[in-house]
Amino acid sequence: MTTSTSGRRLKTWSIAGETRRKPNEYEVVTGKFHYHFNRKPAPFDLDPNAPINQWYVKYREGSALQAPDWEGFRDPAALNYRRYIALQHDREVYAEGVVDRYESQDLDAGLGEDWVQLFGRLYTPYRYLLHVLQITSLYVGQLGPSAYITNAAFFQGADELRALQWVAYRSKSLSLTHGPQLANTEATRLIWEDDSAWQPAREALEKLLVAYDWGESFVALNLVLKPALDALYKQAFAQLAIEAGDQLTAALLAESNVDTVRNQNWHVALVKYAVDANPDNRGVIDGWVDKWRPLADRAVEGLAGAFPDPAAAHALVADSVAAFTARWAD
């Protein structure tokens, strides 16, 4: 349709509503894509009692996080698939250039044994942590009530996959100089499963995987756990790498932090949109933050305890989390 019921010619497709301007590319391929949200009698064209319908009704439509219309949210980066691929193609070209630069200097042989041991204990198992962040991002996207939310969460999941692939690459590259154990999956998995430093993080992350309410999953992931863990690795651990002379690991973490900053922008925007749309959401969000914060604190405390200066690492994370929280809490 190109005309409204009043006879006035619309500027675009009627599904976009009575808009006075043509939607941009981002809006054209994203707006009202989730035809199934709040659909009656069930989201999908199946038996209303089908498990998938019951799941969405309970954990999406039935979420404690409610807004009259989620279609008004916008990702500040306005990413669609085309723009995301173009953006990350350029980032990968840059990352590969960083790798080529440092590997051409053959610096790994000069790294100390203490650093290599810490690398094997904290960095190589980091990919398991990133897998959980990836999976949860995809879950938030899958249940998001608007494609504006879904797409941002899906692109975040792709960012996590990008990060963990570089963790795997760096573990393998360092193993060529400092021993195959750094690239041994079984040995790394045992650290993840048994090392005392990792167990609080494992507890938090495994509980995150069963936070099924889409709103709680978003809050626990993006307002609590991810900000703390990203700061611990992409800031505190990256600084350790610099001090140890491992410039390549530090550079790869810094590159991944570019994605973190971009994603935090849409996290802040979604919280502000949700609270503006429904002031009751402030209490809902704060309640979930209070629920998950102790788990995040214990996760950071456990991993930071393996740092040469645990107090400094913990303080850096606390400052970073406080700065991010101030952006969405005000």
Buried (B, 14 or more C-beta within 10 A) or exposed (E): EEEEEEEEEBEBBEEBEEBEEEBEEBBEBBBBBBEBBEBEEBBEEEEEEEEEBBBBBEBBBEBBBBBEEBBEBBBEBBBBEEBBEEBBEEBBEEBEEBBEEBEEEEBBEEBEEEBBEBBBBBBBBBBBBBBBBBBBBBBBBBBBBBBBBBBBBBBBBBBBBBBBBBBBBBBEBBBEBBEEBBBBEEBBEEBBEEBEBBBBBBBBBEBBEEBBBBBBBBBBBBBBBBBBBBBBBBBBBBBBBBEBBBBBBBBBBBBBBBBBEBBBBBBBBBBBBBBEBBEEBEEBBEEBBEBBBEBBBBBBBBBBEBBEEBEBBBEBBBEBBEEBBEBBBE
